[in-house]
Amino acid sequence: MVQAIAGYNSTNRWTASLNIPAEENGDFFRKADAAQPKVELDSFLTPTSPGYSRQVSSVAPLKPEMAQRPPLEPFVELEKYWQKASSRQPILPMAEGKTAQPWVGLLKVFPVANQGRINSLLAAESKGKLDARTKMLVAWTCAREDRAWYMQNHIARRMTEEGVTKAALRAIDSSDPNLSEKDKAVIALARKMTVAPWFVTDADVASVRKHFTDYQVAEIVLHACNAAYLDRVTEVSQLPGEKPLFELEP
C-alpha cells in the first residue's frame, strides 16, 4: 500500500506538471462487462474519521488554490530532525543483508517486484545527461518540501561528496538571490512540482529550458518524480537516517 501511494504521488508529479489531458469520463475505471454491476466512483467518498478530521497537514498546500505549504523549518534546525531520525526504528521490514543505501534494503523486501524500480532509481543517480549537482538540487528541494528527514540527510551527504559546502547548501536551501539563474529555475520548478504540480506553467518549464536541453529538462522532471516516491516510502517506513553530517548552526 505504501509503495502504491508513493507511486501514484510520483505519477501525479509529471502528469499534472506536464498538463497531460485527463480522460473525458470515468468509463475507463468502470467494469466493461455489462453483466456485472458498474463501479460507482462516488461510492468511495466517505467522511473523514474523527481522529483525522481536524488534523492539519504539514505538507499539503494551505489552500487548494495556493502553491504554498506551511513554512519550512529553519535550516539551522534540520540537524535535530536528522538526529531524531537517526535513532528511530523502521516500522516496515527490511531485507536481510547489508546494502550500500538503506532505502535499497527497504525495497528489496520484494526482490522480484522491486528489482526493476531499484535498478531504475540507481541508474538515474549515475546515468543520463544531467549533471550530478542538478540532480541533487532537485532531490534536496523535494525532500525539504516533503519533510523527508532520511532523504534530506542522505542527499546532503551525497552533495558533500560532490564538493558542495555547508554554506553552499544553506544558499541553495534559502534560494539565495546570488544563486545562478540556472539554479533558481531548477529549484523553482522542483518546488512547484512537489508542492502543487497543477500550478506548473509553460513559463516555469521555459525558464529551465534556457539552461538545459529538452532531454535534460525531462530528466529534471524524472528526478522530481523519483523524489516524490522515495520521500514517501522512506518516511512512512520511518527509515533511520545516518548520523547527522555536520553542524548546521551559523
SEKELUM-130779 format. One record per atom (N, C-alpha, C, O, CB): x, y, z. Coordinates in steps of 0.001 Angstrom, whole numbers, plus 524288, in hexadecimal, padded with zeros to 5 digits. Glycine has a CB too. Layout:
BEGIN
XYZ;...
This chain:
BEGIN
803417FB5080000;800008000080000;8036C804ED80000;8025C808AA7FD2B;7FC4D7FFFF804C9;8078A804DC80339;80B0F8095F8037B;80D8680A687FE26;80DC180EDF7FC61;80F598087C8079F;80F588064A7FBA2;811C0806F07F683;80DD6808CA7F26D;80F2A80BE77EF02;81437801D97F4C4;8090A806E47F2C7;80510808847EF03;803EB80E527EF96;8038F811227EBB5;80005805517EFBB;8035A8101D7F471;80241815A47F563;806D6818FB7F38B;8061981D017F104;80125816A27FB3E;80B96817427F4D7;8103D81A257F329;8109781A427ED35;8120A81E397EAE7;8153A817AE7F580;80F41815E57EAC2;80F708159F7E513;80B97819497E279;80CE081BD37DE98;80E6A810267E34E;806D9819937E496;802F481D2B7E265;8049E822D57E32F;803CC826197DFC0;7FD9181C3C7E4E7;806F4824057E7B1;808E58294F7E898;80D2382AAD7E4AC;80D6F82F187E2CC;80AFB829DE7EE2C;8106A826D87E374;81477827AB7DF8B;81213828BF7DA2F;813A182C677D77A;81817822ED7DF47;80E4E825897D8B6;80BB6826377D3A6;808FB82B7E7D346;8092B82E157CF39;807C3821D47D2BD;8067282D0E7D787;803A8832107D789;8074A836A37D669;805A583A9E7D445;800F4832E67DCC4;80C49836097D7E2;80FF183A667D721;810E183B8B7D15B;81162840157CFDC;81524839387D9CF;8111F837807CE19;81206838A77C89B;80CF6839587C58A;80CD683C697C1D6;8153C8345F7C62D;808CC836997C6F8;803F0837407C405;8019383CA97C4E8;7FF8283F0C7C148;7FFFD833027C58F;801E483E967C9BE;7FFC2843C97CAD8;803728480B7C8E4;801B984BDB7C685;7FEC4844747D0BD;80888847637C9E3;80C4C84B697C860;80C9784C2C7C27D;80D34850917C0A2;811A484A097CA72;80C28847F17BF8F;80C8D848417B9E0;8073C848D37B742;806C8848927B27A;80F49843777B7C8;803318499A7BA80;7FDFA84ABA7B86A;7FBEE8465C7B4EB;7F9AF847627B0CA;7FE1384FD07B560;7FCB68417A7B695;7FAB583D037B3A0;7F4BF83D0F7B3D4;7F28E83D497B81B;7FCE9837C27B5D2;7F20F83CDB7AF6C;7EC5383D1A7AF75;7E9ED838907B276;7EBD2834277B231;7EA3C83D237A9E3;7E5CA839AD7B54C;7E308835A17B83E;7DF07832E57B4C4;7DD78834EE7B0B3;7E055838007BD15;7DD6582E367B676;7D93982B817B3AC;7D43E82ED07B3F6;7D35A831917B7CE;7D848825EC7B5FF;7D11082E857AFED;7CC55831BA7AFCE;7C85482FF87B3CB;7C537833207B5A8;7C9EE8319C7AA6C;7C85F82AE67B528;7C4B3828F77B914;7C7408246F7BBF8;7CBC5823207BAFD;7BF6B8273D7B687;7C458822157BF80;7C68481DE17C2B4;7C5A0818767C090;7C675814A47C35E;7C44C81E287C7FE;7C3ED817F47BB93;7C2C2812C77B978;7C77D80F287B985;7C6EE80A667B9EB;7C0B6813467B3F7;7CC1A8116D7B91D;7D0DD80E367B915;7D15080B0B7BE1C;7D37D806C17BE21;7D5C0811AC7B863;7CF3A80D367C265;7CFC880AB67C77B;7CB218073C7C8E8;7CB24804C27CD08;7D08180ED27CB9F;7C739807097C594;7C29D803F37C6C6;7C2FE7FE937C43B;7C5FB7FDCC7C08B;7BDA9806C97C4F4;7BFFB7FAF17C635;7C0127F5A57C40B;7BDC97F5AF7BE89;7B9AB7F7FB7BD99;7BCFE7F1CF7C799;7C0797F3247BAEF;7BEB97F30E7B580;7BA667EF0A7B4A4;7B7407EF977B10C;7C34F7F1E67B1E2;7BA3B7EB097B7E6;7B66A7E6DD7B746;7B1087E8C27B905;7B03B7E9ED7BD9E;7B8117E1F97BA66;7AD6A7E90E7B567;7A82C7EB047B6AD;7A55C7E78B7BA8F;7A1C67E9507BD3B;7A4EB7EB827B1C3;7A6F27E2947BAEA;7A45B7DF057BE92;7A5E77E02D7C431;7A3407DE887C7DA;7A5A97D95C7BD3B;7AA277E2F87C4DB;7ABF97E4577CA10;7AA617E9F37CB59;7AA3F7ED497C7E3;7B1F77E3AC7CA7A;7A92F7EAFC7D03E;7A7C87F05D7D1A1;7AC697F4007D0EA;7B0DD7F2997D211;7A5CF7F0A57D746;7AB537F8A47CF05;7AF797FC777CE4F;7B14A7FE947D392;7AE4E7FED07D755;7AD9E800F27CACA;7B62B800147D3BD;7B8508025D7D880;7B6F9808287D885;7B87E80B047D4F7;7BE5C8017D7D8E3;7B432809DD7DC6E;7B2F080F5E7DCE1;7B772812177DFB0;7B894810F77E439;7ADAA810307DFD3;7B9F7815A67DCF3;7BE99818207DF25;7BD6581B2F7E414;7C0A381B727E79F;7C10E81BAE7DB2B;7B8B981D867E45A;7B786820B27E8F2;7B66D81D5D7EDC8;7B5D181F787F20F;7B2DE8242F7E7D3;7B62B8182E7ED27;7B544814D47F1B0;7BA00814A87F545;7B9A9812D27F9B3;7B3DF80F547EFF0;7BE6A816957F356;7C32C816907F681;7C3B581B7B7F9D8;7C76381BF37FCE8;7C7EB816037F301;7C01281F1C7F943;7C04A823F87FC43;7BDC28231B8018F;7B8F882300801FC;7BD8E828807F94C;7C0E88227F8058A;7BEF3821B480AD5;7C10C8260780E57;7C5328283780D48;7C08981C3C80CF4;7BE318274781288;7BFF982B7481608;7C53082A188188E;7C6578258681986;7BBE182C8381A44;7C84982E0C81998;7CD3782D3F81C52;7CC2182BA9821F0;7C8BA82DEB8247A;7D0A08323A81C21;7CEF6827D3823E4;7CE18825F88293E;7CF5082A4482D2C;7D29D82D9B82C21;7D1768211C82A60;7CCB382A3D831B1;7CD5982E608359C;7D30982F3983738;7D497833A08385E;7CA2582D1983A65;7D62982B068374F;7DB8C82B8F83901;7DEE382EE88356E;7E301830D383702;7DDEF826568397A;7DD1882F9F8308E;7E02F8329B82CCB;7DD568375E82A9B;7DF9983A628279F;7E1C882F1E82860;7D8738380C82C0D;7D55483C2E829A9;7D76D841A582AB9;7D6A48452982789;7CFD183BD482B92;7DA108427282F1A;7DC21847988306D;7E215847E283038;7E46A84BD3831AD;7DA4E8491F835C6;7E47B843AD82E64;7EA24843A082E21;7EC0D84714829A2;7E9E6846EC82556;7EC2883E0282D7B;7F01484A2A82AA9;7F23484DB2826B7;7F72984B4F82471;7FAC5849F682751;7F3558532F82912;7F75284ACE81F57;7FBDF8488481CB5;8005884C7081C7A;7FF818512381BE7;7FA6B846B181725;8051584A6B81CEE;809A884DCE81C6B;80BC584DD0816DE;80F62850C0815AB;80DEB84C1A82031;8099384A948137A;80B8C84A4980E21;8076E84B5D809F8;808CB84C0E80569;80DD98450680D34;8027584B8880B64;7FE7384CD080787;7FE1F852BC806EB;7FF068559280AB2;7F90D84A8480924;7FCDB854AB80240;7FC4385A5080197;7F84385C818056A;7F45B859F680698;7FAA885B9B7FBFA;7F93D8613780754;7F5B58639D80B1F;7F03A86447808DA;7EC528639780B92;7F7DA868EB80CE3;7F003865A0803D3;7EB0C8661180110;7EBD1863C67FB9E;7EFFB8646F7F94F;7E91E86BE7800C9;7E7E0861177F988;7E88285EA97F45D;7EA2B8627D7F01E;7ECF8861117EC7B;7E37A85C167F2C2;7E868867617F09E;7E9A586B317EC94;7EEFB86DC07ED5D;7F072871477EA72;7E57B86F557EC6C;7F1DF86BF77F14F;7F70286E357F264;7FB4886A177F1A4;7FAB28659B7F345;7F733870717F7FD;7FF8A86BAC7EF2E;803FD8681D7EE99;807B6869017F31E;80C4886A4B7F259;806D3868EE7E940;805B68684D7F7DC;808D48697B7FC80;80773865C5800EE;802DD864F580221;807FE86F2D7FE3A;80B728638980357;80AC486045807EF;80C0A8637680CC7;80DE7867DE80C52;80E3B85B548079F;80B13861518116D;80CB8864138162C;812928653D815EC;815768625D8135E;80B6A860CE81B21;814618696481885;819EA86AEF8184A;81D8E86681819CB;81C5D8636B81D48;81AE586F9181BD8;822018663481724;825DF8622F8184B;828A78634F81D72;82903867C881F2C;829D8861C9813D9;82A9385F3081FCF;82DBD85FC98247E;832CF8629982305;834E2861A481ECA;82EE585A5E82712;834DE8660A8265F;839C1868C682527;83E2C864EF82420;83E61860B88266D;83B4286C748299F;8419C8666C820B7;8460B8632181F47;849338616B82409;84AE685CEE82457;849908660381B77;849FC864FB827C0;84D3F863C682C51;84AAE85FCA82FF2;84D4985DA48335E;84E6B868C182F59;8459B85EC482F3F;842EC85AF98328C;842C58558283036;840F3851D7832BC;83D7785CC983395;844A4854F382B77;8444684FE0828DC;8475584BAE82BC0;845C58472282BD3;8463B8504B82345;84BA984D2F82E1C;84EF084950830B0;84BED84656834D5;84CA48419C8355A;853AE84BE88331B;84896848F2837CA;845BB8463783BEA;841D084259839A0;840C883E4683BF6;842EB84A2583F70;83FA98439683523;83C1F83FEA83292;83F2A83B3E83079;83D59836CD830CB;8391B842A182E1C;843C083C3E82E58;84706837FD82C61;848E383496830E9;8491B82FCD8307B;84BC083A2C8294B;84A3A8372183545;84C008343A839D7;847AF830A683BD0;848A082C1F83D22;84DC3837FA83E2F;842F9832BA83C00;83E7D82FA083DC0;83D8682B1783A09;83C68826BA83BB9;8398E8330E83E2A;83DF582C22834FF;83D0E8280B83118;8413A823D08315C;8402881F508300D;83CEA82A6782B9D;845F68252A83309;84A318215483323;8496881D2983752;84BD08190183714;84F5A8240E83404;8460581E4083B2F;8453481A7E83F70;83FFC8179F83F16;83EC58146884272;8458A81D448449F;83CE8818BE83B13;837DD8162983AAF;83873810A783873;83C5F80F64835F9;83424819628374D;8349980D8083956;8348D808218376B;83096807A1832FE;82C338098783382;833458043F83BE6;832058052182EAA;82E4B8049882A58;8297A8018282BFF;829E87FD9782EC2;830E8801EE825A9;824FA8034182A56;8201D800A082BBC;81E607FCD982779;81A7B7FA1882815;81BD5804A082CC6;8214A7FCBB82326;820527F8E581F09;825387F58281E7D;829847F74981FB8;81EE27FBA2819B5;824A37F0B681CAD;8291C7ED1C81C7C;82D547EEDA818AE;82C4C7F176814C6;827467E7B381B01;832217ED50819F9;836A27EE3F81697;8389D7E8F3814AC;838167E50381762;83B0F7F1598198B;83AE27E8E181003;83D197E40D80DF3;841ED7E2948111D;8449C7E5F68133B;83E7A7E4A280812;842FB7DD9881169;8479D7DBCE81434;84C8C7DD3481121;84C7A7DD7E80C55;847597D5DC8152B;850C67DE0E813F5;855AF7DF6281174;8565E7E53D810EB;8528E7E82B810DF;856047DCD680C2A;85B2E7E6EA81085;85C6F7EC7181034;85C417EE4B80A96;85DF37EB8D80705;861CB7ED8581290;85A2D7F2FD809D3;85A037F559804A1;85CEF7FA8D804D6;85D8F7FCE1808FF;8543D7F622802B9;85EAF7FC4F80051;861AE8012E8001A;85E6B805C8801F3;86074809608046A;863A78022F7FA8E;85965805B0800C8;855E2809DF80269;851318076580532;84EBA803DE8030D;8541580D447FD9B;84FEE8092F809E9;84BAF806C980CE7;8467C8067480A08;8439A802AC80ABB;84AE8809BE811CF;8453980A5D806C9;8403D80A2380412;83FFE8057680057;83BC78036E7FF3B;83F4F80F3680113;84490803C77FE69;844B07FF287FB03;8431D7FA5B7FE29;8402F7F70E7FC41;84A377FE637F88D;8450E7F9F4802FB;843987F59880658;83DCE7F58480783;83B7D7F15C80830;8469E7F5CF80B5E;83B7E7FA14807BF;835DD7FA7A808AC;832D17F8498040A;82F1C7F54E804BF;8344980034809AE;8345E7F9BF7FF5A;831947F7F67FAAE;832A57F2437F96F;82F737EFB47F6EA;8330F7FB4A7F60A;837217F0377FB2E;838827EACB7F9FD;835507E6D77FD11;835FB7E2207FC66;83E367E9EA7FB0D;831E17E8B880068;82E387E52980301;82B067E2497FEDB;8296A7DDD37FFA7;82A8E7E831806D8;82A1E7E4E47FA6A;8278D7E27C7F5E9;82BA57E2097F195;82BBB7E5437EE04;822A17E5C47F40D;82F067DE197F1D7;833957DDD57EE60;832567DD5D7E899;835517DF397E551;836DB7D95C7EFE5;82DF87DAE77E753;82C997DA427E1CC;829A37DF0D7DFD1;82B247E1677DBE7;829477D5457E0FE;825747E0797E284;822277E4CD7E0C7;825067EA027E0C4;823F27ED577DD78;81D627E5327E437;828AC7EAC37E46A;82B397EFD87E4EF;830877F0387E24A;832D87F46F7E23C;82BD67F11C7EA89;832867EBFA7E01B;837C77EC3F7DDE6;838217F0347D97E;83BF87F3127D917;839717E6EC7DBF0;834297F05E7D636;834287F4247D1EC;834187F9BA7D3E6;836CA7FD177D1C4;82F807F33A7CE62;8310B7FABE7D7F7;830C1800037DA2B;835F88018E7DC9A;837CD805F37DBEB;82C5F800597DE45;8385B7FDDE7DF77;83D747FEEF7E1D9;84176800417DDA2;8445C804107DE16;83F517FA337E51F;841957FD107D98C;8454A7FE047D548;8446C8035A7D2D2;84824806277D19E;844D27F9C27D11C;83F6D804BE7D215;83E1E809BC7CFA5;83FC980E567D312;841F78122A7D123;8384080A057CE8C;83EC080DF07D825;84025812337DBB6;84609812E07DC27;847FD817457DC42;83DD5811377E11B;848DD80E8A7DC68;84E8680ED37DCC6;850E3810DB7D7A7;8549E813E47D7B7;850CB8096F7DE24;84EB480F297D341;850A5810F77CE2C;84FDC816DA7CD93;85327819927CB5C;84DDD80E097C9B1;84B79818C47CF91;84A5D81E5D7CF25;84E6B821977D212;84F8B826047D091;844E581F917D13E;8509D81F667D63C;85488822317D947;859A9822D17D650;85C51826C97D6DC;8558181F627DE61;85B0C81EEB7D330;8603E81EDF7D0D0;8605681F587CAE0;86479820487C89D;862EF81A057D24E;85BE981EBA7C858;85BC781ED57C2A3;85880823697C0B2;85644826557C3CA;8599B819AB7C07B;8583F823FC7BB94;855418283E7B94D;858B582CC07B7AC;85D7E82C697B803;8513282A1F7BD18;8564E830FE7B5E5;8591C835847B3D6;8590183A2E7B78E;85AF583E627B645;856D1837167AEA2;856B88396A7BC25;8565883DA57BFF5;85ADE83D377C3D0;85C35838EB7C581;8510183D7E7C2DE;85D38841A27C534;8619E841867C8D4;85FCD840087CE4E;85B4A840E37CFBC;86461846D97C8EE;8636883DC57D15F;8621D83BBF7D692;86012840037DA2A;85C7483F147DD31;866E18392D7D906;86250844A87D9E3;860B0848DE7DD64;85AF984A507DC87;8580C84B0A7E046;8642684DAC7DC9B;8596584AB97D79D;853F984C2A7D678;8503C847E47D84A;84C048490B7DA4B;8534184D2F7D093;851C2843027D79C;84E8283EBA7D985;84D8383F417DF5D;8491B83EAC7E131;85113839767D855;851B78405E7E246;85133840C17E7ED;84E76845C37E998;84C09845F67EDBE;85682840707EA75;84EDC849D07E65B;84C0984EA47E75A;8462284D8C7E754;8433D84F787EAA8;84D7B852DD7E337;8447984A7D7E395;83EF8848F27E341;83D7C845A07E7F5;83990846A87EA8A;83DE4845ED7DE25;840A4841A17E910;83F6A83E0C7ED5A;83F38840E07F299;83BCF83FCD7F5D0;8436F839A57ED93;842DD8447D7F377;842F58476D7F861;83E0F84ACB7F8F6;83B9384AD37FD14;847E084AE07F8A9;83CB784D987F4D8;8381D850FF7F4F9;8333584DDC7F62A;82FF984F7F7F953;8377D853E67EFC2;832A7849637F3A8;82E078461E7F47E;82DE9843ED7FA0A;829D4843F37FC94;82DE5841A17F083;8325F8420B7FBE8;8329B83FC280128;8316E843C880558;82EF58428A80947;837F483D5B80221;8332E848998048B;8320784CBF8084E;82C3684DD380883;829F384E2D80CBE;834FF851BF806EA;829C584E5B803FD;8242D84F7C803D5;820FA84AE9805F1;81CC984BBA80826;8227A850C37FE3E;822E4846268054E;820108418280724;821368403080CDA;81EFF83C7980EF4;8216E83CDD803BF;8249F8432C80F5C;82648841FF814B9;8284E83C5B81508;8271A8397E818B4;821AC842D6818A4;82B5483ADF81133;82D7683590810E6;832DA835988136E;836C1836A2810D2;82DC48339380B14;83315834768187D;837E88352281B82;83C3A83166819D2;840C3832F481972;836CD8345E82142;83ADC82C85818CD;83ED5828CD81703;8413982AAA811E4;845FF82AD281157;83C758234881655;83DE882C1580E25;83FD482D9B80904;842E7832AE80941;846B98334C80666;83B5282E2580536;841548365580C97;8445183B2F80D1D;849F183A1580EB0;84D9D83C0480C41;841BF83ECC8111F;84A92836F3812C9;84FD0835C0814A6;852E1832A08108F;8578A8338180FC2;84F87832B5819D0;8503482F0280E07;852A882BC7809FF;8549B82F298057B;858F582E6D80392;84EC8827A1807F9;85160832D9803CC;852D88363B7FF69;8571E83A0780106;85AA583B267FDF4;84E10839417FD5E;856D783C08805D5;85AEC83F8F807C0;8603983CE0807A1;8642A83F4A8064E;859AC8416C80D54;8604E837E180903;8652E834ED808DC;8672C8346C80341;86BD28351F8023D;8646A82F7D80B4C;863B2833397FFB1;8653C832C67FA34;86736838017F811;86AFA838277F514;8609F830D27F6EA;864AB83C3F7F99A;8664A841697F7C3;86BB5842C37F9DA;86EE98450A7F714;8624E8459A7F96F;86CB4841567FEC3;871D5842518010B;8760F83F587FE0F;87A52841607FD23;871E3840C1806D9;874D283A857FC91;8788A837647F98B;879B3839E97F43E;87DDF8391A7F1FE;8766A831D47F8C1;875F883CF77F248;876B483FA97ED45;87930845037EE03;879C5847F47EA41;8717B8403C7EA6F;87AAD846507F2E6;87D6284B397F3D9;879F384FC67F563;87BD2854327F5A0;8804B84CAA7EF34;874E284ED37F677;8716B853027F824;87260854177FDF3;871D58508E8012A;86B928518E7F71B;873C5858DF7FF52;874E185A3F804BB;86FE285B54807BB;86BAB85BCF80577;8787985EF8804FA;8706D85BB680CEA;86BEC85D028102C;869B18625580EAB;864F08630180E68;86D7285CF5815FC;86D1B8661180DB1;86B5786B4C80C27;8685E86B2080701;8646C86DCA80654;8700186F0880BB3;86A53867F480364;867B5867797FE52;86260864E27FEEC;85E99866697FC5F;86B1B864557FA7B;8621C860F680250;85D2685E4F80338;8593B8620A805BC;85499861F280470;85DF285973806AF;85B0F865488094A;857A48692B80BB9;8558586CF780799;850EB86E5C807AF;85A9D86C328100B;858E486E9780409;8573E872257FFE4;8532686F9F7FC65;84F528721B7FAE0;85BF0873DC7FCA4;8540186AAD7FB24;85033867C97F7FA;84B09867597FAE5;846DD868207F8A1;8524C862487F695;84B558661E7FFDD;846AB86549802FC;8436486A3D80387;83E98869FE803C3;8482A8634780851;845FA86EAB803B9;843348739D80485;841FB876717FF6D;83FFC87AD17FF7A;8466387726807FE;84330873EC7FB02;8427C8766C7F5E2;8452787BBA7F5D1;842D287FAA7F457;83C9D877057F48F;84A0D87BC27F76E;84D2B880877F7BA;84CEC883817F28F;84D848812C7EE65;852E087F3B7F920;84C0C888A87F2CA;84BC788BC97EDFE;850BC88B787EAB2;8509788C6E7E5FC;84AB5891687EF5B;8551688A237ED27;85A01889D87EA4D;85ABF884B67E75A;85E98884107E48A;85E7388A9A7EE03;85715881147E7FC;8576D87C397E503;856FC87D707DF33;854BC881687DDAE;8531D878517E6BA;8591E87A087DC02;858C687AD27D65A;8531C87A537D495;84FED877C87D723;85C45876DA7D368;851EB87CC47D035;84CA187C637CE11;84B4F876BD7CCC6;846CB8751E7CD13;84C1287FD37C92C;84F45873CF7CB58;84E8B86E447CA2D;84CA786B607CF06;848D5868787CEC5;853A986BD27C825;84F4886C247D36D;84DBC8698F7D84C;8485586B567DA09;84525868277DBB7;851BC86AA67DC9D;84751870517D9A5;842428726C7DB45;83DCF86FEB7D82C;839BB86E987DA5A;84229878637DA96;83EA386F4B7D31D;83A8B86D027CFCD;8397E867587D152;834FD865AF7D18E;83C1B86D547C9FF;83DAC8645C7D25D;83D1B85EDC7D3E2;83A4C85E707D921;836AD85B557D9B8;8428485C287D42D;83BF98618E7DCE9;8398F861667E21A;833D4862D97E1CF;8308E860527E442;83C68865137E5DD;83297866E17DED9;82D28868A47DE6A;829A8864717DC15;82558863807DDFD;82CD886D957DB1A;82B8D861E57D7E7;8286F85DD07D570;827D0859267D917;82383857137D9A6;82AEF85C177D045;82C1A857777DB98;82BDA852FD7DF29;82830854177E3BC;82532850B37E55E;83156851A07E133;82876858CD7E5BF;8251485A357EA2D;81F5785A257E899;81C0A8580B7EB65;8268C85F9F7EC4E;81E3285C747E420;818BE85CAD7E26F;816B98573B7E109;81235855FF7E224;81827860617DDBC;819F8853FB7DEA3;8185784EA17DD76;8172084B9B7E271;8139A848557E280;81C9484BCE7DA57;81A0284CAF7E697;81946849E07EB7E;8147F84BCD7EE72;81163848B17F064;81E1684A6A7EEE5;813EE850ED7EEC5;80FC9853427F1FD;80A83853357EF3A;80696851A07F182;81138858D97F372;80A69854E97EA67;80571855657E795;80675854DB7E1C2;8069B858C77DEFB;802B785AB57E8CF;80728850137DFD9;8089884F537DA5B;804A9851897D67B;8060A852B87D207;8094A849A87D94C;7FFCD852177D824;7FBD7854447D49B;7FCBA85A197D39E;7FA2E85C627D03D;7F65B853667D6DE;8005785C887D68D;801878620E7D5E6;8061D862F77D22B;8075B867727D0F2;802B58647D7DB2A;8089F85ECD7D05B;80D0185F787CCB8;80AFF861BB7C799;8071585FE97C57A;80FDD85A307CBBF;80DA7865A57C5A9;80C0D868457C0DC;8102B867937BC98;81476865A67BD97;80B1686E1C7C1E3;80ECE869267B7E5;81290869087B39B;8175086C647B4EB;81BB486B197B373;8100086AEC7AE7D;8166C870AE7B7AB;81AB4874367B912;81E9E8718B7BCB3;823548726B7BC48;8188C879287BBAD;81CA586E477C046;8202686B6F7C3CE;823BE867D67C0C0;8286D8678E7C1CC;81D01868477C7D3;8218B865207BD07;824A2861817B9D2;82843864877B62F;82CBE862FB7B55C;8210485DE07B69D;82653868D27B406;8297E86BF67B076;82E4A86E2E7B339;8327886E937B0E1;8263B870657AE24;82DB586FA07B82E;83223871D47BB05;8367486DC77BBC1;83B1186F237BBE1;8305C873EC7C055;834FA868D67BC3C;838CE864A37BCB2;83B3B8636A7B75C;83FE08623C7B6FE;8363E85FB47BF05;83813863B57B34B;839FD8627B7AE0C;83E0A866697AC20;840D58655C7A85A;83576862477AA3F;83E6186AF07AEB2;8426D86EBA7AD3C;847E286CA27AE73;84BBA86E547AC1C;8418B873EE7B019;84832868F97B216;84D46867207B3F5;84E478615A7B2D3;852AA85F7E7B37A;84DB1868107B9BA;84A3F85E807B123;84AC3858E07B058;84841857437AB35;844C8859EE7A939;8484B855DD7B4E6;84A05852E87A917;84782850AC7A47E;8424784E497A61F;8414684D8D7AAC4;84B1784C7F7A1D9;83EFE84D187A257;839FC84AA37A390;83AC6845627A63C;837CA843ED7A9B7;836BB849F179E98;83EC8842927A49C;83FFC83D8B7A70D;8412283E627ACD3;83F3683B787B022;844B083AD97A44E;8443E842547AE0B;845A08436F7B378;840F6845647B69B;84071844267BB38;849FF8476B7B3AF;83D9B8486B7B422;838E284A3A7B6D0;83582845847B84E;8334D8454F7BC93;835BE84E187B34B;83527841C67B4BF;8323383D037B5EB;8349D83A277BA90;831CE837F87BDCC;83204839637B11A;839D483A297BAE5;83C6C837B57BF55;83B3283A8A7C46D;83A778380D7C879;8424C837917BE74;83AF683FBD7C43E;8399B842C17C8F0;834368412A7CADF;83369840667CF8D;839C6848B77C7D0;83087840AB7C745;82B4583EEB7C8A8;82B838396C7CAFC;828F8838527CEEA;8279F83F057C3D0;82E90836007C88C;82F1E830A47CA78;83128830987D00F;82F2182DB27D351;832C982D7F7C6E8;8351C833BB7D13B;83761833BA7D67A;83389835D77DA82;83391834157DEFC;83C67836F57D691;8304A839817D90A;82C3E83B657DCA3;82842837157DDAF;82657836887E20F;8297F8404D7DA63;82709834107D9B0;8236882FA57DA58;825D382B717DDCF;82333829517E13C;821EB82D4C7D4F9;82ACE82A3D7DCEF;82D7C8265E7E030;82DA18281D7E5DE;82D01824F17E96D;8330F8256C7DE2F;82E7682D377E6B6;82E9A82F497EC07;8295082EAB7EEAB;8290C82D537F346;8303D8350B7EBFF;8251E82FA47EBCB;81FE482F127EE07;81F0E829807EFF9;81C9D828A67F407;81BAF830867E9F9;82115825C47ED15;820A0820437EEA1;8240081F0E7F360;8220C81D037F745;8222881CB07EA16;82903820497F31A;82CA181EEA7F74B;82B6C821D97FC57;82BDE81FA480097;83233820087F59C;829EB826C27FBE8;828A1829C08009D;8244C8271B803B0;82483826D68087C;8270282F557FF2F;820648252B800F0;81BE6822CE80397;81D2381D5D805B7;81BBF81C1680A23;817468227D7FFDC;81FB481A3E8029B;820E9814EB80459;82483814FF8091D;8239F8121C80CDC;82375811C87FFE3;828858183C80901;82C4E8184080D4D;82A0A81A9A81246;82B43818CC8168F;8312D81B3F80BBA;826B881EA4811C4;8248D821168167E;8203581DDA818E5;8200281D3D81DA9;822838268281540;81CC081BC8815B2;8189D81875817D8;81B00813B481A81;818FF811DB81E77;814C5816BB81382;81F43811BD81854;821EA80D3381A96;8252680EA281F66;8271680B398222E;8256A80AA981682;825B4813CF82058;828F3815B1824AD;82E8B813A582435;830EF812048280D;8269381406829F3;83088813C481F7A;835CC811E781E7F;839B3815408218C;839B581A0782102;837098120181894;83D01812CD824BB;840B9815E6827CF;844F28184B82464;8472F815B282105;8433C8128782C07;845FD81D3C8254D;84A0C81FDB8225B;84F6081EDB824B2;84FDB81CE48290F;848FF825A58221B;853628203D821B6;858A881FDD823CB;8596F82445827BE;85644827DF82811;85CD28202281F53;85D9E823F282AB0;85EB08281C82E71;85F3482D4982B6B;8614282D5E82712;863CB826E9831B4;85D538319B82DC2;85D928369B82B0C;862F7837B9828CD;866F98368882B2C;85C0483AF182EB5;862F083A018243E;867C283ABB82150;86B3B83EFC8239A;86FFB83E5A823F8;8668283C0281BBA;868D38435182523;86BE7847988275C;8685E84B2482A85;8639684AF582A06;86EBA84ABA82307;86AC284E5E82DC5;867C385220830C9;865A28564982D15;868718583A829B2;86B28854A18352B;860A7857A182DC2;85E4585B6A82A39;85DE1860DB82C85;85BE38646A829FA;858F58599A828B0;85FC6861918315D;85FA1866B9833AE;8631A86A6E83088;866A7868B682DC9;8615F8668483971;8620D86F88830F3;865288736082DFC;86AF1872E482F5A;86E2A875C982D42;8633A8790282F1A;
